[in-house]
Amino acid sequence: MAQATTALPHWDMTVVYPGIDAPEFEAGMQELDHSFTDLERLAARTCAAERHGQAVNDEVVAAFEEVTGALNATGELSETITSFVHGYTSVDSRNDRAQARASELRRYWSRLSKVMTRYTAWVGSLDVEALLDRSPVAREHEFAVRRARVEAAHLMTQSEEDLVAELTLAGGSAWGKLHDDLTSQIMMPVKKEAGTVVELPMSEVRNLAMNPDRDVRRRAYEAELAAWQRWETPIRAALNGVKGEHLTLIKRRDWDDVLDESVFQNHIDRETLDAMLGAARAAFPDLRRYLKAKATALGVDTMAWYDLFAPLSADAPVWEWDDGVAFVIEQFGTFSDRMRDLAYRAVDEGWIDAELRAGKVGGAFCMQLRGEESRVLANYTPAWDGVSTMAHELGHAYHNLCEAGRTPLQRFGTPMTLAETASTFCETILRQAALAQGTEREQLAILEASLQDATQTIMDIISRFDFERAVFARRQSRELSADEFSELMLDAQRQTYGDGIDDTQRHRAMWAVKGHYYSPDYAFYNYPYLFGLLFGVGLYARYQQDPDTFRANYDDLLSATGLDDVATLAARFGIDIRTPAFWESSLDVIRADIDRFVTLVDATT
């Protein structure tokens, strides 16, 4: 696997506070504490149970507007301070001082959860139509106000919800933190080229899946599986704990099924989910056709798991950091000056942390820091995948930019299903440009990387979805063993990858790898990524049909992602997400890429 030859950037968090030990940060923490104390007193007075069902008069309107303003102000400060601290823990999980601060902040989020429960129960009890008619602040937050009525029907008593908010610090949140900390600190011996044995963190071992040497990939895969087995006891306990907490709370909150709460959180319905999943499952034979063509290109009979991310040749095009960044900026500029300028700012103002190093979490993400500013974490490799990932995360930053004028209550309403819209769209802009400019060899490499991602987002995401459904079904009666988790994972992979992957060379420990399973707040964290891919591809098709009209509406769509349900927002572009036709049209774009890939493979082998 190619290594970067230039120094990769670390992000700059000092624009908020000079450091984690700075007096200015301590003052910020004190300000946050005071803000929470004032908010709690206000909510206790305004949203008390005895005030539920009040007639909406001037007093109620004034109370609603006061507590909503306080929630937004506290939420803004909480988000900035939380992102600041996460900027330290995510790049160095061994930073004990930052971890201690992160632990303090989790208590503040518990306090915010209590206030939000009280607020939701009160607002949901009011005459919503009367409130919307009398309050301009309510109209600005209309979607949240209307959802409060539904959410309120699924709340326990205030004392029970308060207890859950406190206990999750030692329950679901603690299990999730254990998984993050443990997996970011695992080190293991791996035999690399020329028989050299080196100790590597898990993130680097998993990156060896992109090494052109199949023997290196196989050894890394075997070392990874051995490491997961060595640590399976605490990870198994974490997964059982998180899923057990989900099931307990779903029952107490009177949801029929964990998935019912999930689609509500994602602002869609079961009809939409079924239409999307049905269309995606129908595409499995095409994706297996891609896997078989890649096996041919690699010179193997059948793909092993450790071949999924393999480059097609040892001399795959190299994308050094400076070249990748320049290409991203150039292509963002083809869409709009605003998108290009966002990318410039991210590079020039130290928004990006790209270097792989011990203690840094794996993968990539983008988080809003304050106002228009975001921070992007990546583990950059000088290949097309590294460039594409950068475009993806900067797409999230662009989405944050478009939402910067919204209040926290409006922004926090953006569901996971729409959170991937801008990132997928930006990836597609980059890919189409690279394909148009590239040689036949470069096109093959880019198509392969794109289809890698599509396979992961369609096949692998659905395998994770099916795995999680099976886990919830069994976890209702008892805890599961590590072997049971592994068997459920392997079965889900058989149902999705099918004969595209050697049945003896799958990844039995994928349940331990993916941090999304360990979120106490969201079950089924997986399918929104599938939604995001297909919705983003569908939007790009609309962009190609009428670029000027699309540009005029696109930023407004991103700005409004927390202001309405997904079906209503999609209808702005003539998209009906409740029928298979839209999803099939997006999958047809991917099928066309598979056809092109197979043709290129046939021509070069």
C-alpha positions in Angstrom: 0.0 0.0 0.0 1.4 3.4 -0.9 2.4 5.7 1.9 2.2 9.5 1.9 5.6 11.1 1.1 4.6 14.5 2.5 3.7 15.5 6.0 -0.1 15.2 6.5 -2.0 18.0 8.4 -3.2 17.9 11.9 -6.3 20.0 12.7 -6.2 23.3 14.6 -8.6 23.4 17.6 -6.9 26.5 19.1 -9.3 28.9 17.3 -11.8 28.0 20.0 -9.6 27.7 23.1 -5.7 27.7 23.3 -5.8 24.1 24.7 -7.5 21.5 26.8 -5.7 22.9 30.0 -6.1 26.6 29.1 -7.9 29.0 31.5 -10.1 30.1 28.6 -11.4 26.5 28.2 -12.0 26.3 32.0 -14.0 29.5 31.7 -16.0 28.0 28.9 -16.8 25.0 31.0 -18.0 27.2 33.8 -20.1 29.2 31.3 -21.6 25.9 30.1 -22.4 24.9 33.7 -24.1 28.1 34.4 -26.1 27.9 31.1 -27.3 24.5 32.0 -28.3 25.5 35.5 -30.3 28.4 34.2 -31.9 26.2 31.5 -32.9 23.5 34.0 -34.5 26.0 36.3 -36.4 27.6 33.5 -37.6 24.2 32.1 -38.6 23.0 35.6 -40.7 26.1 36.0 -42.1 26.3 32.4 -42.5 22.7 31.4 -43.7 21.2 34.7 -46.2 18.3 34.5 -49.0 20.4 36.0 -48.7 22.8 33.1 -49.3 20.1 30.5 -52.4 20.6 28.3 -52.6 24.4 29.0 -54.6 26.6 26.8 -52.3 28.5 24.4 -52.5 32.1 25.6 -50.0 34.9 25.6 -48.3 33.5 28.8 -47.8 30.1 27.2 -46.4 31.6 24.0 -44.0 33.8 26.0 -42.9 30.7 28.0 -42.4 28.6 24.9 -40.3 31.3 23.2 -38.2 31.8 26.3 -37.4 28.2 26.9 -36.8 27.5 23.1 -34.3 30.4 23.0 -32.5 29.1 26.1 -32.3 25.6 24.6 -30.8 26.9 21.4 -28.2 29.0 23.3 -27.2 26.2 25.5 -27.1 23.8 22.6 -24.8 26.0 20.6 -22.3 26.3 23.4 -22.6 22.5 24.2 -21.9 21.6 20.6 -18.8 23.8 20.3 -17.2 22.6 23.6 -18.0 19.0 22.8 -16.5 19.2 19.4 -13.4 20.9 20.9 -12.8 18.1 23.4 -13.6 15.4 20.8 -10.9 17.0 18.7 -8.4 15.8 21.3 -9.8 12.4 22.2 -10.4 11.3 18.6 -6.8 11.8 17.6 -5.3 10.5 20.9 -7.4 8.3 23.0 -4.6 8.0 25.5 -4.9 11.7 26.4 -6.2 11.3 30.0 -6.9 14.9 30.5 -9.1 15.2 27.4 -10.8 11.9 28.3 -11.6 13.3 31.8 -13.1 16.4 30.2 -15.1 14.2 27.8 -16.5 12.3 30.8 -17.6 15.6 32.3 -19.3 16.6 29.1 -21.3 13.3 28.9 -22.9 14.4 32.2 -24.0 17.7 30.5 -25.5 15.8 27.6 -27.4 13.7 30.2 -28.7 17.0 31.7 -29.7 18.2 28.3 -31.5 15.0 27.6 -33.6 15.5 30.8 -34.5 19.0 29.7 -35.4 17.9 26.2 -37.7 15.3 27.6 -39.4 17.8 29.8 -39.7 20.3 26.9 -41.0 17.6 24.5 -43.6 16.3 26.9 -44.9 19.9 27.5 -44.9 21.0 23.9 -46.5 17.8 22.8 -49.3 18.3 25.3 -50.3 21.7 23.9 -52.7 22.7 21.1 -50.0 22.6 18.4 -52.1 24.4 15.8 -52.9 27.2 18.2 -49.2 27.5 19.2 -48.1 27.7 15.6 -50.7 30.3 14.9 -49.7 32.6 17.7 -45.9 32.2 17.9 -43.3 33.1 15.2 -40.7 31.1 17.1 -42.9 28.1 16.9 -43.4 28.6 13.2 -39.6 28.7 12.7 -39.5 25.3 14.5 -42.7 23.9 13.1 -41.3 20.5 12.2 -39.9 20.0 15.7 -43.1 21.2 17.3 -45.2 18.8 15.3 -42.9 15.9 16.0 -43.0 16.7 19.7 -46.7 15.6 19.7 -45.6 12.1 18.4 -42.5 11.9 20.7 -44.5 12.8 23.7 -46.8 9.8 23.2 -43.7 7.6 23.5 -42.2 9.1 26.7 -42.1 7.4 30.1 -42.8 9.5 33.1 -40.5 12.4 33.7 -38.8 10.7 36.7 -38.3 7.5 34.6 -36.8 9.5 31.7 -34.5 11.4 34.1 -33.3 8.1 35.6 -32.5 6.8 32.1 -30.6 9.9 31.2 -28.4 9.4 34.3 -28.0 5.6 34.1 -27.0 5.6 30.4 -23.7 7.2 31.5 -22.9 3.9 33.2 -24.8 1.9 30.6 -25.1 2.4 26.9 -22.8 5.4 26.7 -20.2 3.6 28.8 -20.4 0.5 26.6 -19.9 2.7 23.5 -17.0 4.5 25.0 -15.4 1.2 26.0 -15.6 0.0 22.4 -14.1 3.3 21.0 -11.2 3.3 23.5 -10.4 -0.4 23.3 -10.5 -0.6 19.5 -8.4 2.5 19.0 -5.7 1.2 21.3 -5.4 -2.4 20.1 -1.9 -3.1 18.8 -0.9 -6.4 17.1 2.1 -7.9 15.4 1.8 -8.2 11.6 4.3 -9.7 9.2 4.7 -7.3 6.3 6.9 -7.4 3.2 10.2 -9.3 3.4 9.0 -11.1 6.5 9.4 -8.0 8.7 7.2 -8.2 11.8 5.9 -4.9 13.1 3.5 -3.8 15.9 0.6 -1.8 14.3 -2.6 -0.2 15.6 -5.9 -1.7 14.4 -6.5 1.3 12.0 -3.2 0.6 10.1 -3.8 -3.2 10.1 -7.2 -2.6 8.5 -5.6 -0.2 6.0 -3.4 -3.1 4.8 -6.5 -4.5 3.1 -5.5 -2.0 0.4 -2.0 -3.4 -0.1 -1.3 -4.7 -3.6 0.4 -7.8 -2.2 -2.2 -10.5 -1.6 0.0 -12.3 0.9 0.3 -9.1 3.0 -3.5 -8.6 2.8 -4.1 -12.2 3.9 -1.7 -11.9 6.9 -3.2 -8.6 8.0 -6.7 -10.2 7.8 -5.6 -13.2 9.8 -3.9 -10.9 12.4 -7.0 -8.8 12.6 -9.3 -11.7 13.2 -6.9 -13.1 15.9 -6.9 -9.7 17.6 -10.7 -9.4 17.6 -10.9 -12.9 19.0 -8.5 -12.0 21.8 -10.6 -9.0 22.8 -14.0 -10.5 22.1 -15.1 -10.8 25.8 -15.3 -7.1 26.6 -16.6 -6.3 23.1 -19.3 -9.0 23.4 -20.3 -7.6 26.7 -20.6 -4.1 25.2 -22.8 -5.2 22.4 -25.1 -7.2 24.6 -25.3 -4.2 27.0 -26.2 -1.7 24.3 -28.7 -3.9 22.6 -30.3 -4.9 25.9 -30.7 -1.2 26.8 -32.4 -0.5 23.5 -34.9 -3.4 23.9 -35.7 -2.4 27.5 -36.4 1.2 26.6 -38.4 0.4 23.4 -40.8 -1.6 25.4 -41.1 1.0 28.2 -41.7 3.7 25.6 -44.4 1.8 23.9 -42.8 1.3 20.4 -43.9 -1.9 18.7 -40.5 -2.5 17.3 -36.9 -1.1 17.5 -37.2 -0.4 13.8 -40.3 1.7 14.2 -38.4 4.1 16.5 -35.5 4.1 14.0 -37.6 5.2 11.0 -39.2 7.9 13.1 -35.8 9.2 14.1 -34.8 9.2 10.4 -37.9 11.1 9.3 -39.1 8.3 6.9 -41.6 5.5 7.2 -41.6 1.7 6.8 -43.0 2.0 3.3 -40.0 4.1 2.2 -37.5 1.7 3.9 -39.1 -1.4 2.3 -39.1 0.2 -1.1 -35.4 1.1 -0.8 -34.3 -2.2 0.6 -36.3 -4.2 -1.9 -34.7 -2.4 -4.8 -31.2 -2.8 -3.3 -31.6 -6.5 -2.7 -32.7 -6.9 -6.3 -29.3 -5.4 -7.3 -27.3 -8.1 -5.5 -26.7 -10.2 -8.6 -25.2 -7.2 -10.4 -22.9 -6.4 -7.5 -21.8 -10.1 -7.4 -21.1 -9.7 -11.1 -18.7 -6.9 -10.2 -17.0 -9.0 -7.5 -16.5 -11.8 -10.0 -15.0 -9.4 -12.6 -12.7 -8.1 -9.9 -11.6 -11.6 -9.1 -10.7 -12.1 -12.7 -8.7 -8.8 -12.8 -6.8 -10.0 -9.7 -6.2 -13.4 -11.1 -8.0 -15.4 -8.5 -10.9 -17.8 -8.8 -13.1 -16.3 -6.1 -12.7 -13.1 -4.0 -11.7 -13.6 -0.4 -12.7 -10.9 2.2 -9.2 -9.6 2.2 -9.5 -8.9 -1.6 -12.5 -6.6 -1.3 -10.3 -3.4 -1.1 -7.3 -4.7 -3.1 -6.0 -2.4 -5.9 -6.1 -4.0 -9.3 -2.4 -3.5 -9.8 0.7 -2.7 -7.7 1.2 0.5 -9.8 -2.3 1.9 -9.2 -2.3 5.7 -9.6 -0.9 7.6 -6.6 -2.7 10.6 -5.3 -0.3 12.5 -3.0 -2.0 14.8 -0.5 -1.3 18.1 -2.4 -2.5 16.6 -5.7 -5.7 15.2 -4.1 -6.5 18.5 -2.3 -6.0 20.5 -5.5 -8.3 18.1 -7.5 -11.0 18.4 -4.8 -10.9 22.2 -4.8 -10.9 22.3 -8.6 -13.9 20.0 -9.0 -15.9 21.6 -6.2 -15.5 24.8 -8.1 -17.3 23.3 -11.1 -20.4 23.2 -9.0 -20.2 26.6 -7.3 -17.8 29.2 -6.0 -19.2 28.6 -2.5 -18.4 24.9 -2.5 -14.9 25.6 -3.8 -14.3 28.3 -1.2 -15.4 25.9 1.5 -12.7 23.4 0.5 -10.1 26.2 0.4 -11.0 27.3 3.9 -10.8 23.7 5.2 -7.2 23.3 4.0 -6.0 26.8 4.7 -7.6 27.2 8.2 -6.5 23.8 9.6 -9.9 22.0 9.6 -8.4 18.6 8.6 -6.5 16.0 10.5 -5.2 13.4 7.9 -2.2 11.6 9.4 -2.5 8.0 10.5 -1.0 7.5 14.1 -1.4 5.3 17.1 -4.3 6.3 19.4 -6.2 8.0 16.6 -9.6 6.5 15.8 -10.0 4.8 12.5 -12.2 5.7 9.6 -13.2 9.3 8.8 -15.8 11.8 10.0 -16.8 15.4 10.0 -18.1 17.4 12.9 -19.4 21.0 13.2 -17.2 23.1 15.4 -18.9 26.5 15.5 -20.8 28.7 13.1 -19.6 27.9 9.5 -16.6 25.9 10.7 -16.2 22.1 10.7 -13.4 19.7 11.5 -12.6 16.7 9.3 -10.9 13.6 10.5 -9.4 11.2 8.0 -6.7 8.5 7.8 -5.3 9.5 4.4 -3.8 7.1 2.0 -2.4 8.4 -1.3 -4.8 6.5 -3.5 -8.2 7.4 -5.1 -10.0 6.1 -2.0 -8.2 8.7 0.1 -9.2 11.5 -2.2 -12.8 10.3 -2.5 -13.1 10.1 1.3 -11.8 13.6 1.6 -14.4 14.8 -0.8 -17.1 12.9 1.1 -16.2 14.5 4.5 -15.9 18.0 3.0 -19.4 17.4 1.6 -20.5 17.1 5.2 -18.7 20.3 6.0 -20.5 22.0 3.1 -23.8 20.7 4.5 -22.8 22.2 7.9 -22.0 25.5 6.1 -25.5 25.5 4.5 -27.1 24.9 7.9 -25.0 27.5 9.7 -27.8 30.0 9.9 -30.2 27.5 11.5 -30.7 27.2 15.2 -29.5 24.1 17.0 -33.0 22.8 17.4 -33.4 23.1 13.6 -30.0 21.6 12.8 -30.2 18.8 15.2 -33.4 17.7 13.4 -31.4 16.7 10.4 -31.8 12.9 10.2 -29.1 10.4 9.4 -30.9 9.6 6.1 -30.2 13.2 4.9 -26.9 13.6 6.6 -25.2 11.8 3.8 -26.8 13.8 1.0 -24.1 16.4 0.4 -21.2 14.0 1.1 -22.4 11.5 -1.5 -23.1 14.3 -4.0 -19.6 15.7 -3.6 -18.1 12.2 -4.0 -20.0 11.8 -7.3 -18.9 15.2 -8.6 -15.3 14.1 -8.1 -15.7 10.6 -9.5 -17.4 11.8 -12.7 -14.6 14.3 -13.3 -11.9 11.8 -12.7 -13.5 9.3 -15.1 -13.9 11.9 -17.8 -10.2 13.0 -17.5 -8.5 9.7 -16.8 -6.8 7.2 -19.1 -8.3 3.7 -19.5 -6.1 2.4 -16.7 -7.1 5.3 -14.4 -10.8 4.9 -15.3 -10.6 1.2 -14.3 -9.0 2.1 -10.9 -11.5 4.8 -10.2 -14.5 2.7 -11.3 -13.2 -0.1 -9.1 -12.9 2.2 -6.1 -16.3 3.6 -6.7 -17.8 0.1 -7.0 -15.9 -0.9 -3.8 -17.8 1.8 -2.0 -21.1 0.9 -3.6 -20.7 -2.7 -2.7 -20.0 -1.7 0.9 -22.9 0.7 1.1 -25.4 -1.7 -0.5 -24.3 -5.3 0.3 -22.4 -4.7 3.5 -24.8 -2.2 4.9 -27.7 -4.6 4.3 -25.7 -7.4 5.9 -25.3 -5.2 8.9 -29.0 -4.4 8.9 -29.9 -8.1 8.7 -27.4 -8.9 11.4 -28.8 -6.3 13.8 -32.4 -7.4 13.2 -31.3 -11.0 14.1 -29.5 -9.8 17.2 -32.5 -7.9 18.5 -34.7 -11.0 17.9 -32.5 -13.2 20.0 -31.4 -10.6 22.6 -35.0 -10.2 23.8 -34.7 -13.4 25.8 -31.0 -13.6 26.7 -27.4 -12.4 26.1 -25.5 -13.8 23.0 -22.1 -15.4 23.0 -19.3 -14.1 20.8 -19.6 -17.2 18.7 -23.3 -16.5 18.2 -22.6 -12.9 17.1 -20.0 -14.3 14.7 -22.4 -16.9 13.2 -25.2 -14.3 12.7 -22.6 -12.0 11.0 -21.5 -14.8 8.7 -25.0 -15.7 7.8 -25.9 -12.1 7.0 -22.8 -11.9 4.7 -23.8 -15.2 3.0 -27.2 -13.8 2.2 -25.8 -10.6 0.7 -22.4 -11.3 -0.8 -23.5 -14.8 -1.9 -21.1 -16.5 -4.3 -19.2 -13.2 -4.8 -17.1 -14.1 -1.8 -15.4 -17.4 -0.9 -17.6 -18.8 1.9 -14.5 -19.8 3.9 -13.0 -16.3 3.7 -15.6 -14.0 5.1 -15.2 -11.7 8.2 -16.8 -13.3 11.2 -15.8 -10.4 13.5 -17.4 -7.5 11.7 -19.8 -7.1 14.6 -16.7 -6.1 16.7 -15.3 -3.8 14.1 -18.2 -1.4 13.4 -18.6 1.2 16.1 -22.1 2.1 14.9 -23.5 -1.0 16.6 -22.5 0.5 19.9 -24.5 3.7 19.8 -26.9 4.0 22.7 -28.9 6.6 20.9 -29.5 5.0 17.5 -30.3 1.4 16.6 -30.0 0.5 12.9 -27.3 3.2 12.4 -26.6 1.4 9.1 -29.3 1.8 6.5 -29.2 5.6 6.4 -25.9 5.2 4.6 -27.6 3.2 1.9 -30.3 5.9 1.7 -27.6 8.6 1.5 -25.8 6.8 -1.4 -28.9 6.3 -3.5 -30.5 9.6 -2.7 -27.2 11.4 -3.5 -26.8 9.6 -6.8 -30.4 10.3 -7.7 -29.9 14.0 -6.9 -26.7 14.0 -9.1 -28.9 12.7 -12.0 -31.3 15.6 -11.5 -28.3 18.0 -11.5 -27.1 16.6 -14.8 -30.6 17.1 -16.3 -30.9 20.7 -15.4 -27.8 22.2 -13.7 -28.9 25.8 -13.3 -32.3 24.9 -11.7 -30.6 22.4 -9.4 -27.9 24.8 -8.2 -30.6 27.3 -7.4 -32.4 24.9 -5.1 -29.6 22.6 -3.7 -28.2 24.8 -0.9 -31.8 25.5 0.2 -32.4 21.8 0.4 -29.3 21.3 2.6 -30.3 24.2 4.8 -33.8 22.7 5.3 -32.9 19.1 6.1 -34.0 19.5 9.7 -37.2 21.4 8.8 -39.4 18.7 7.2 -39.8 15.0 6.6 -37.7 13.4 3.9 -40.5 12.6 1.6 -41.6 16.3 1.5 -38.1 17.6 1.0 -37.5 15.0 -1.8 -40.7 16.1 -3.6 -39.0 19.5 -4.2 -37.0 17.6 -6.9 -39.8 15.5 -8.1 -38.7 12.4 -6.2 -41.1 9.9 -4.7 -39.1 7.9 -2.1 -42.0 5.6 -1.2 -42.0 3.7 -4.5 -39.2 1.5 -5.8 -38.9 3.5 -9.1 -36.6 6.2 -7.7 -34.3 3.7 -5.9 -34.1 1.5 -9.1 -33.1 4.6 -11.2 -30.3 5.3 -8.8 -29.2 1.7 -8.8 -29.3 1.8 -12.6 -26.5 4.3 -12.5 -24.4 1.8 -10.4 -25.3 -1.0 -12.8 -24.0 1.1 -15.7 -20.7 1.5 -13.9 -20.6 -2.3 -13.4 -21.2 -2.8 -17.1 -18.4 -0.4 -17.9 -16.1 -2.0 -15.3 -16.7 -5.5 -16.7 -16.0 -4.3 -20.2 -12.7 -2.7 -19.2 -11.7 -5.8 -17.3 -12.5 -8.0 -20.3 -10.4 -5.7 -22.5 -7.3 -5.8 -20.2 -7.2 -9.5 -19.2 
